[in-house]
Amino acid sequence: MITTNLFNSSDAKKITLNKGIFTVVEYERDLSVDPEMAEMAYFAAMMDVRKRQLIAQIEPGLGAITQKGIMQLMLGDLQARTDISGLGNLMKKYIGSKVTGESAIKPLYTGEGTLVLEPTFKYIILEDLDEWEGKLTIEDGMFLACEDSVQMKVVARTTVSSAVLGGEGLFNTSIYGTGVVALESPVPRSELIEVNLDNDVLKIDGNMAIAWSTDLKFTVERTTPTLVGSMAAGEGLVNVYRGTGRVLIAPVQSNRGIANPKDKK
């Protein structure tokens, strides 16, 4: 029998999310820094730059698939195996990993016990595929873990314009099935704009969408009917999502074009 204080809140850490088999632990303060780094660590924590850790409570019949090489602890009777069934399958996954930024081999953990993944400074988001009609496409490199009832595949852009001009890459990871997915987000969930489309259109100036319903049609279009008009408007091309589904947008990510107030005269 194993007992642990993993799920106990303290002055240093707290539980912030629970969904499916997953729990997210956030370290509010890094108490193990050197004295010369204490000031930087303090202000980093004030800006929500903190370590976060994903924990999976695995039961018989319900395992977890993770990115490669991020296991920190296995408590209990857990076994790990790869999702590779043969050389052809390995080559297919390797090619997929090169175009999406995800690891080719994703270990599957089964049995009964607790799986603890390595800490990350990114924000961990838990999404239930039932809330996405069972289909979710994510930005490259965001996948962290999922329940083993979830499946993944690489999907290509359906139009030349979206592949070449959209800034979202030629391929993306599509997640489908039932279960909970853990994603590593560049921004917290509270900063994400969630848009629900019901046979409608969403236009975004740039590649700020980090996740969207797979059934949405994605194209790149001009903001006005003519190229000259678009240039005159100063907007140029926009990413367009059409249909019925959801989109998660990171509006403050990589916004280097925004002027600093102290630079204004």
Steps between C-alpha positions, in 0.01 A plus 500: 500500500622849411403827668610841369452872557479568125140614525544703818508879465776687683673838513689401186242322284129460436262296286358719223318259264332159506345338195476135406804314628712817506591743776711815459730611781633856495802608703410847626849568630834342417649453847813318381674782311845635583513833691626690194202374298235566765405848377449385142302195617277722716406739220462211256243345734319835526463493120366143513824352363486181702573130470198281433476124512254250356397194700298208361307262726506182293254216553448160335341565161590869496860593424688808384701587187772763540772676309829312493748537786294706747425238767632599845338250739293182480327409824337157513471214254542689171643375174616700199502392137532680169228548239724359224368183335770454235761664277240643262307648790822646643587670170148641469516645851853632442387691190201633692723618782721695258210700358312568826775535762356217712712204611485195273471252787243564771511258795178347630476450877258237633435316824401652832680788663608861464706643214681829558644694205792742509424864586453761228488878503227496237131509591321165510150495353264204537243457222220241490442383142127464572492881508661506153261254335780244520740679261769754587794634297788660689797721422832321451680389816211553743420136576603391852288196589158342457287213622561184296145514359620795291655455154729727297587547136677752278270707276610707200360837399220462246583811296823646363422842645458370854819291481726767350364827641323410824805478725354189667725250320436248224388232747341492844420243766135393505369343820177302494291252697390533861696602807709782643804657333772698679655780294800725565385852424721810458238707686265424792144380437367828641670696218362284222205630300247223435283543191206270424384498138156383388522488121687830507840657423799604714787708355831537685790727406787256554554148634364561849266198503655221711214247481187462289228254406630271227184532292548876454619600152817707517605734216708817455323792337525872434321735737337682207385373158811639326870477580539877460218557747658266752833680470329836542319377811833394650372152591610279208420129545305337782449143618137400453311224683157401363233263621386377838744446784732670749828690480743588781697818430812629679463876440811611692746238373809630317354848461833674433327743264324676788676823592633538852323791676834644615610523134209722408556875493 
